[in-house]
Every structure is written in structure tokens, then in C-alpha cells.
Amino acid sequence: MRVLLLGLFLLCSCAGVARVDSEKFDAPLRQKLKAMDVNDVSDIPVIVKCSQAVDNNMKLTISELGVTVRTVTGKIFTASASSQSLNELAQLTYVTQIQLSDVRQRKF
């Protein structure tokens, strides 16, 4: 009975928070994801590092996860995605690191 209550407590305490379980996320991205509501589908800007140069097949696979790929330079690309898509992106074997991107407004 105690195990059941403990399990129920843990499930309820995590219900309103976005899932953050990847060591591939940097600390600022982990903090942002933990602060987000699980139902929040807003896109988060990120910089992603891969173990090999990003090719068209990789871009297609990444896009199918719901990630918007922006600029690609060798093994690194910029993108934006929801928290769920970022968790799925982190599961890809060739993705080695995902960092929160600092989006700055241009001043003219």
C-alpha cells in the first residue's frame, strides 16, 4: 500500500512539469524546460551539436520530429522546437548536445 501511495504521489507531483531527462541538454535549457508547463507547446530556440556533419537525411529525420531546422554549419545547427520534440531529438544517437539559444533582437 505504501508503494502505491508513493507512486501516486510521484506521478501527481510530476504531472504539470515538462519532461526533462536528457544529459544532452545544457543547464539553462534544463531550467527552462523544468519551468515550463507540460501542456506548453511554444517553440524554444536551440543550438544542436551532432557527432557528424548534418546531411539531408538527418535534416529530414529531425524535421519529422517537429523540429524546425534553421541554419546548418557542419556538425552544428540552429533550430526551434517544443519541449516534447526536444526530448525526442535528444534520443537520436548522432545528437551529442543541445543548448538553449540566446535570441537577440537586431537594433537598426
PyMOL commands that set and color helices and strands:
alter all, ss='L'
color gray80, all
select helices_A, chain A and resi 2-14+27-35+56-64+83-90
alter helices_A, ss='H'
color red, helices_A
select strands_A, chain A and resi 44-50+68-73+76-81+95-100
alter strands_A, ss='S'
color yellow, strands_A
deselect
rebuild
show_as cartoon
